[in-house]
């Protein structure tokens, strides 16, 4: 791999939102400033805090009199609780309370359910609501004790009797219950309407492919387990440290559910140890910790065990069918893509799985179908590139199958059917450098040396395969706000209630602010993860830099305008009546463009205006009227080499080249790390990741790091990332598109296609394990 990313307790009073890392931390003394900062590989400003242990996570904040809760999970998948015997648990020294549905406080929320910002349609799960069991692993009690060890031991002493009911967790067995979802889930876009006559065109096609694909349950497994530390104040107000991708979402959840005023609840999440979807919704440990803190009137911490990390949300299992028809020269005549996903019985979780097949390639005859099957499981949850990573896998494998049936190079087939417009919406793309991704990726990989015939390339005793695929993801912008304070010493502090799940938000926002005001990185501090800061959307969908970054730029431009206004008051008026377009900002000074030697320092300007600081708040608002005329998307081309042991069936991904067209790259280093991590996740999706369900028990069985397989260092070889130059003036003022999702889309398909090229065996059911190859 050509580039790699390079628990401490502290008093609660020792950390507030003021603890955001200053730009100089971990930057290696880089003094670059101004516009040159955008695109530079600035080291993570939070890097030093993370590697030294100074960064604190949700379960690492202490408080006076803190007690600990342990969740008790249901042992059945469906039915009722007949009785919970808590006597033995309560007799343990150090146990303070056992909360169950029988003794929990009454909340108005239980009668009028509140849906959080990321909730799908339906009725959200309400912990300890009643005696009903709706999925295996459901929280049914919380044991609170003086130490986590006592709480966990006492929890094992609870005696629960159940009335079991027949459950169904098998997607194939429940297919008769399939239904077509409506677009009631915010953000869910139903499949586009059919165009042309797909079935007739498929029947008339000279060459066709009709194949079924499947993907399993998958779970996030971030390094940091979900945890909530709720600090209770004498006046009943709460300070909550939560593992979340949206502090405002959690704050709104707590205030609505518990009937509290917004001013009574402050949520902080300065650091997040991995999420990519698992932290979008408030998880049940937050609810239980707040309930316990209010009941006991003291501070409570609840941390989920590694096994309990498998009891809320997952990437949904899918069954897909793709039918492609083409003329002998490879021109697509028909595309039919059908998918079935699963949801819980109490919510209707839907993803845009098939939509991508209508916009990735030029075809006038298309038809799509997407259905859901309700199962006795918890509601699925967004996981990196939700919908796209599944739908594009099936489409790109089918395209490879079509290329083989045509006797055509897979890359040539894609170029033959290159889409100049988004046919789903009949709109042009705001920008699209996918051709350049194909060209640069193929050249770097050496694709022209690929022998077309499967099983024709070898490395000693191992079969070598080369495969490729296309990637696609939306480029979105949301409304976001930011605050900037420039002090008279020339230091800038910018803040927004966004998150950093490890993507580099601290660093990117620091760079944008520094570039806008012409400051050095170490003169800027960015604060996030605090519900008291200016509002920002959930961190997800690859929209954070485009959304919050735009707000940061807006507010820093407002500071620039104020500075220039004050600079005109400097004695001698060196800047005269200069307007913003007449000046530049660099090195803490305002320079005339026509004569850079004529300048005024920020300090001089503020002294002239008799102010000690300049404070501004700004909002970045999408230019919807202009943006909606275009389809805004990131694109990629992924090229993969695999080596397969012919005797053992083991697969090694020996080489990956990922070419990305993601608009303007704010930070080359953290951006590259995003793609590296996404490719590794794609390797896991293709070859290893699978949560196994016992249909008789209705329970996930490999619910641990030991048995849920993810790639380790030994699985990762050379990964080469190319950022294709792309200018986009439509997506947002910065021209950025976001990189969080695009890096994983297409990776699993490219690996599957490479495995076919190596072995001649087409594995359509993920993951591709050795038993399927032998």
N, C-alpha and C positions, 0 to 999 in steps of 0.2 A: 504494500500500500504506500503510495507516494507521499501521503500526508496523513497525520493522525492528530487527534485532539490530545493535545496535551492536557465520631460525634462528641461535639463539645457542648457542655451546658454553660449557660451564662445567666446572670440575674436578668429578670424580665426588664427591669428599669434600664438595663444597659443597651437596649436596642429599641429604636423607634424607626419611623420612616426616614429619619435623618441619617440612618446608617447606610444609605446607598453608596456604592463604591465610587470614589472619585476617578476620573479618567486616567490619572497617572498610574494607578495601581495595576501592575502587571503589564504595562505597555512597553516596558524595557526602555523607558526614557525617551520614547519617540516624541519628537517635537514638531512633527508635521502639523500644519494648520491650514485652514481655509478649504477651498474647493478640492485641493489635491487629496484631502482626507477621504472623500467619497470614492470608494473602490479600493482604497489602500488596505493592506492586510494588517490592520491594527490588532495587537493582541487583546484578548478579553480583559476589559477593565475590572471584571469581577474574578479574574483567574487566580490572583494571589489569595483572595479570601477563600476560594474553594479549595485550593491545594494545601493551605495552611490550617484549615479547619475553622477559620474565623466565620465563614458563612454558616448561618443557623437555619435549620429547617423546622417544620411545624412541630415536631416532637422533641425539639431541643431547647425550647424556651421554658424557663423555670418560673415558679411563682410561690409565694409564701403559702404553706398549707396545701400544696397541690396533692390531689389524690388521683387515683387511676381507675379507669373503667375497662373491663374486658367483656367483649361481645360473646354471647352464646348463640350459636347458629342452629337452625332446625336440621333435624336428621332425616326428614322426609321431603318429598317434592310437592305433595298436594294433600290437603286434608285439614284437620282441625287439631288444636291443642286441647286435650281433655283436662289436663292439670299440670301445673308446674310446682313441684315441691322444693321450696327454697330453705327449708329449715336447716339442713346440714351446712349449706353455704353460709347462712347468717350466723351460725355458731362458731365460725372460724374467727379467731382473734385478728382484728384489723379490718374486717369487712364492715362497711358502713351502710350499704343499701343494696338491694336487688330490685331493679326496675323491670316490670313485665307489663303486659297489656292489662293485667288485673289491677295494678296499683299506680299506673302512670297518671300524671296530671291531665286534667281535661283541657283540650285546646280547641279553639274555634276552627282551627285548620282541619281537624279531623272531620268536621262536618262540611267544610267548604274548601276542598283541596286546592293548594297553590301549585301552579306549574312554574318551574324555574325557567331561566332564559334559554336553556338548551333542551327543554323537555319536548318529546314528541307528543302527538295527539293521544288522548285517552286520559285515564286517571292515574296520576303518579303513585308509586309505592309509598305507603306511610308506615314507618316502623312502629311496632307495638300498638297498632291500631285496634286489632281485635284478635280473636283466636284462629283466624284463617291462615293457612300456610299456602303460599302461591308458588314457591320455588324452593329447591333444596339449598340450604345455606342461608336462608332468610334469618335476619336477626330476630330473636324472640325474647332476649333478656339482656340486661347489662348489669354485671356485678361490679360494684365500686368498692375499692379497698385502699388502704394506706400505701401499698406498693403494687406494682404491676404483677409481681410474682404471686402475691397473696390473692389478687383478683383472679388470676388465671387458674390457680389451684381451686379456689372456691367455686369457680364456674364449672369445674369438672364434677362438682358434687351435686349440681342441680339434677333433679329427677323429673323428666318430662314424659308424660304419656300422651300418645297421639291417636286420633281416629283417622286412619289412612284412607285416601281416595285414589282411584285410578288416575295415573298421570300419563302424559305423552310428551316425550322429549325428542322423538325421532322425526326428523324433517320429512323423510320419504314416507314414513307410515302415516303422517298427518296431512299428506297432500290433498286429500278430499276436502279439507277445511280451507284451502287456499282462497284468498279474496284479493281483489284489486284495491289498493289503498287510494285514498283521496289525498290531495295536496294540503292536508291540514297541518302537517308538520312544517313549521317555519323553516325555510331554507331548502325544503324538499321540492325538487322540480320534477313533475311527472314526466314520463317518456313523451317525446314529441309525437305528434300525429303522423300516421303513415303518409308517405308520399309515393306516387306512382302505383304500380301493381306488383308488389314484391313476390308474391307466391307464383304468379304467372311468369314473371321474369326468371325466377329460380328454376321453374320447370323447363323453361326454354333455353337455359344457359348451356353453353357447350361444355363447360367444366364446372363442377360444383363440389362443395364440401358441406357436410352436415354432421356436426359433432357435439357431444355433450361434455360439459366440464363441471367440476365441483370443487368447492373450497370448504374447509372445516371450521369449527369454532376456533377462535384464537383469542388470547388474552394479552393485555398490555405488558404486565410485569415490569414496571419501572423500578429503578433501584430504590427509590424512597417509597415505603408503604404509605398508604393514606392514613393521615393522622390529624387530630384536632386538639389543640390546647386552648381551653376556654378559661380565661382569667376573670374571676367574679369580683366586682367592686362592691363596697358596702352599700352604694346607692342602687345596686341591681344592674348597673351597666356592665357590658361584657367587652373584653378585648380578646379577639379570637385569632390564633395562629392556625392557619389551615393549609393543607396541601391542595392547591386549587389553581385553575387557569383563569379564574375570574373572581377577584375579591368583591366586586360589586354584586355579582350574581349571588355569592354566599351571603353577603350582607342583606340583600333583598329577601332571600330565602328565610333567614333567621328572623328578620323583623316581621314578615308576613305570617310565618308559621307560629311564632310565639307572641304575636301581638305587641311587639316592642316598637318604640320610636326609632327612627333612623339614627338619631343622635346617641342612642343607648348602645349601639353596636358598631364596633370598629373591627374590621377584618384585615389582617396583615399576612402577606405571603412573600417575603423578600427573596427567598430562593425556593426553587422547586426541583426536586431530584428526578426529573423525567415525568412525562405525562402523555402528550400527543393524543389527547382525547379523554383519557381516564379522569382528568380533573376538570372537564367542562361543566359537569353537573355537580351540585353538592351531594356528596355521598353520605351514606347513613351514619357514619361515625360522627359527622358534624352534628346531626340532629340529636343523637344519643348523648353526646358530650354536653351540648347546651341544655338539654332536658335535665341531665344529672346535676349540672352546675346550679341551675335555678332551683331544683328540688332541695339540694343540700346547702345552697347559699355559700358555696365555696368553689375554688378552682378545680377543674377536672381535665384530665387528658385521656383520650381514647386513641389507641393505635391499633390498626388492623394487623392481624398476623399474615404471614405470607400465604397461608391457605385461604384466609378470608379475602385476599385480593382477587380471588376467583369467584366471589359471591356478588359482584355487581358489574354488569356490563361486559361486553366482549364483541369482537368483530363477528358479524352474523354469518352463520353457515349459509352457503348458496348452492343452488343447482342451476346450471345455465345451459342453454342450447344456442348455437350459432350456426346459421346456414348462409353460405356465400355462393353466389353464382357469378361466372365470368366468361367472357369470350376467350378464344384461344390465345389472343395476344395479351391477356391479363387484365382487360378493362372490366371493372366490376359492373355487373348487371343487376345484382340483387343482394341485399343485406337483411337478414332476419335475425334478431337477437331477442331471446326470451330468458327471463331469470325469475327464480323463486327464492326469496329470502325468508328468514324467520323473525318473529317478534314475540314479545311476551303476551299473555292474555289480558293484561291490564293497560298496556300502552301499544301504540301502533308506530313502531320505529321503521322508517323507510329510508332508503338510500337511492341516489341516482346511479344505478348500476348499468343500465343499457343505453342511456342517453349518448354516451361518448361515441358509440358506434355509428351515430348519425352525423357526426361532425368531423370525424378524423379522416375519412376518405370520401372522395367524390362518388356519389351513387344516387341515381334518380328514383330507385325503387327500394324502399326500405319499410320495414314494419318492426315494431318493438312491443314487448309485453313484459310487465313486471307485476308479480304477485307476492303476497305475504302469507305465511302460515303461522298461526298462533300456537305457541308451545308453553309448557309449564317450566319456563326459565325466566330469569330476570331480563329486563329489556336490554337488547343490544346497545352498544355505545360506539360513538365515532372513534375510529382508530385510523391513524395516519393515512390520508388520502381516501376517506370513506367512499365507497361506491366505485370510484375510478379504479382503485387498485384491483378490484375484483372483476369489473366489467371489461377493463382493458386487457386483463390477463386472458380472458376467454376470446376476445376479438383478435388479439395479436397472435395467439396460438392458432386460431382458425386461419388467419392470413398466412401464417407459415405453412399450414397444411395445404392451403390453396396454391401457394408458390411451388410446393413439392409436386402437387398434382399437375401443375402446368409445366413443370420442368423449367421453372423460372427462378432467377435469383431473388431471395426475399426482399432485399433492398430495392431492386429494380421494380418489383411489384408495387411497393409502397410509393415509389416515385411516379409510377404510371398512373396511380390513382390519387395523386396529391390534391388536396382540397384547397382551393384558393379562397373560398368563402365558407362560412358556417351555414350549411344547408338546413340545419334544424330550425334556425331563426331567420334564414335568408339575410344574413348580415355579413359585412366584411370583418376581418380581424383587425383589431387596433394595431397589431404588429404580429408578424409570424416569420420567424427565421428557422423553421423546421428543416428546410432544404439545407441550410448551412450546418445544422446539427447532423444531418445525414452525412454530408460531405466531410466535415471535419472529424466526426467520430469514426467513419469508415477508414479515412486516411490514417488516423492515429492508431487504429486497431490493426490495420493491414487486411481489411476485408477482401480486397481484390485477390488475395492469395488463397481464398477459401475454395477447397475442393467440393463441388456440389453434391457428390454422392455420399449418403450416410455410411458410416463405418469405414471411410476411406482415409481418415487422418489418424495417425498414431504417435504416441510417445512411449517407446518401449512396449511394455505390456498393457499400457492404458490407451483406451480409445479417446480421441480428441474431437470435440464438437464445438462449432462456432454458431451462435445464434444471435438474433437481434430483435428489437421491438421498439415501438414508438410509445412515448409517454405524453400525457395531456392532463392539465389541471387548470382550474379557473384562476383568474387574476382579479381579486376582489378588493374593494375599499369600503370601509365602514366609517361612520361618523366617530370622531374621537376628539378629545380635548387635552390641552397641556398648559402648564404654567411655567413661566421663566422668571427668574430673579437674578439680575446682574448687580453685584455689589460694587462699591466704589474701588475695591482692591482688584477689580478686573476678573473676579471669579463668577462663573455662571452656574446656577442650579436650575435644572429643568425637571419637571415631574409630571407623571400621569399614572392613573390607576390601572396600568396594564400589568402583564406578567412577563416573566422570563423563565420558560420551562427548560432552559439550557440551549436555546436557539441563538443567544447572543444579543438579546434585546437591549440590555444595559449598554453594550458596546456600540451597536448600530445607532441608537438614539444619541449617545454621546458624540459620535462622529457627525451626525446630521446637524446637531446643535453647534458644534465647534466649526463645522464647515460654513454654516450660515452666517455666523458672526465673526469668522476669521480668527478664531482662538485656537490655541493648542489643546490637544486632548486632555492634558493634565490640568487644564484650567476650567474643566467642565465636570459637573457631577449630575448624574441622572438618578432620579428616585422613582421607584415603582412599587407595585404589590401592596398598596395601602388604600383602603376604601375612602379615606379622607382626602385623597388626591383627586384632581380633575378626572371626570369619567372617561372610560375607554371600553371598547368591546372586549368580549372574551378573547383570549389568545388561542386562535384556531383558524383553520381554513387558509393559512399562509397569507393572512391579511394584516398582520401586526405592523410590519414596517411601512406598508403602503398607507395604513390608517393612522397609526400613532405617529409614524415618521412625518406624515403630512402635517399633523397638528403641531409637532415640534418645530417644523420649518416655519409654519404660519406664526407661531408665537415668537420665534426668534426674529422673524422679519418685522414684527411689531416692535420688538426691542430695538432693532436697527433704526426704524423710523423715529423712535423716541430719542435715540442717541444723536441722530443727525439734527433733530430739532434743537437739542441742547447745544450741540457743537457750533451751531450758527451764532450762539451767544458768546462764544469765546472771544476775549478781547483781541482786537485786530482783525476779526472775522476772516481767518485764513480760508475758510470754506465758503465764504460769501453767502450767496443764495442757492447753493448747490442743491440739486434734487437727488433722490436715491439713485436714479440711473446715472448720475454724474460721479458717483463715488464707489469705492471698494472698501471692504473691511478686512484688515489683515494685521496680525501682530498686536491686537489690542488698540488699533488706531483706525481712523477714517481717512482715506486718501482720495484726493481728486484723481479721477481717471486720466485727465489730460496732463497732470503734473503730480505724479505720486509723491514727490518730495514735499508737496504742500499737504499737510495732514494735521489732525487733532487726535490726541489720545482719548480713550474712553474716560479716563480719570479726569482729564481736563474738561471734557464736555459735562460730566456730572457735577464737577465743582462749579462750573459756570452756571449751571442750572440749580445749584444749591440743593442737590439731592444726594442721599447716601446710597440709594439703590433704585433700580428701575424694575418694576414688577408688572408683568403682563399675563393675561390668560387668552388663549386662542383656541379656535375650533377648526378642525379639518373636516370639511364637508364634501362628500362625493359630488362631482359635477354630473349628476345623473342624466340631465337632458342631453349632454354631449356624449357621455360614456355609453348610454343605452343604445346609441346608434351602431355600436360595434360589439363584437364578441371579444372579450378580453381573456387571454389564456397564456399559460406557459406551455412550452413544448420541450420534448427531449428525444434523443435517440440513444438507445442502450445497446452496446455490443458486448457479448460475453463469450469467454472460452471456458469450457469445462473439460475435465479429464476424468474418465470413468474406468474404474478397475473392472476388467472384463470378467474376472472370476468372482469378485466379492460384491460388485454392484455399487460400491461406494463412489460418490460424486464429489469432486473437488472443483470449486469455482476458482480457476487459476488466474483469470484476468478479466477485468471489467473496464470498459471505457464508457463514460456517461457524458454525453454532450448536451448541455442545457441552454435553452434560450429563455432566460428569466428576467428580461429587461435590464435595467441598470443594477449592477451588483454593488451594494453599499460597502461590504467588507469581503474582500477576496478570501481571507483566511477562514472566518466563521462561516461564510457561504459555502466554501469547499467542504468544511466539516459537516455542514447540513447534508450535503449530497453523499459524503462518505457514510454517515450514519444511516441514511435512507437506503443506500445500496446494501449495507450489511443487513438491515431489516428485511430487504427484499430477498436476500440469500436465505434468511430464516424462513420467510414465507414460502419460498420455493422448495426447500429441502428439509425443513425441520419442524416448524411450528404447527402444533395441532393439540387442542385440548380434547381429550378423549372422554366421552360421555358413557356412563353405564346406564343403558336404557331401563334396566330393571329397577335400579335405585334412583334413577333420575338425577344423578350427581356426577360432576366432573371428578375424574379419578386421579389425573396426574397434576394435582394442584400444588405444585412446589417447583422451586428452581431446579431441583435435582431431576425431576421427571418431565417438566415442560421444557423442551429443548430449544435453545436459541443459539445463534452463532457465537463461538468463542474465538480467541485470537488465532488458534490453529486453523479455523475455518476461513480466515480472511487473508487473501493474498494481495495481488496488485490491483489497486483501484485508481484509475486515471480520470480526473474530472476536467472537462472543458467548458468554460463559460463563453458561449457564442455571443459576439457583440450584437446588441439589439437596442434600438432606440424607440421608445414609445412615449408620445406626448399626450396620450389619451388616458391611460390607466390611472394616473395621479400626477401631481406636479413634480414628484421626484423621478418618475419613470421607472419605478421598481415594481416587480410583480410578485415577489415572495418565493421562497425556495423550500419551505418545510415539507410540502407534499410531493412536488414533482419528482424528486429524486428516487422515490420508491415505485412510482407508476411505471409499469413496463418491465421492471427488473425480473419478476417471477416468470413472465412470459419469455423473456430473452433466455433465461436459464433453461426453461422447459424446451424451448426450440433448440438450444444447444445440445441438450441431452438427446433429443431425437436425432440430431445430426451425428452425434457420436455413436449412438447405439442402434439406430433404426427403430427404436421403440417409442411410441407416442404415449406419454403418460399425461392423462387429462385430469387426474384427480390429485389435488395438492394435499399434503406435501409429497414430493417425489422421493420416496424412501427406497432403500435397497431391495426390500421385499417385492416392490412393484416392478423393479427392473430385472430381477433374476427370473 
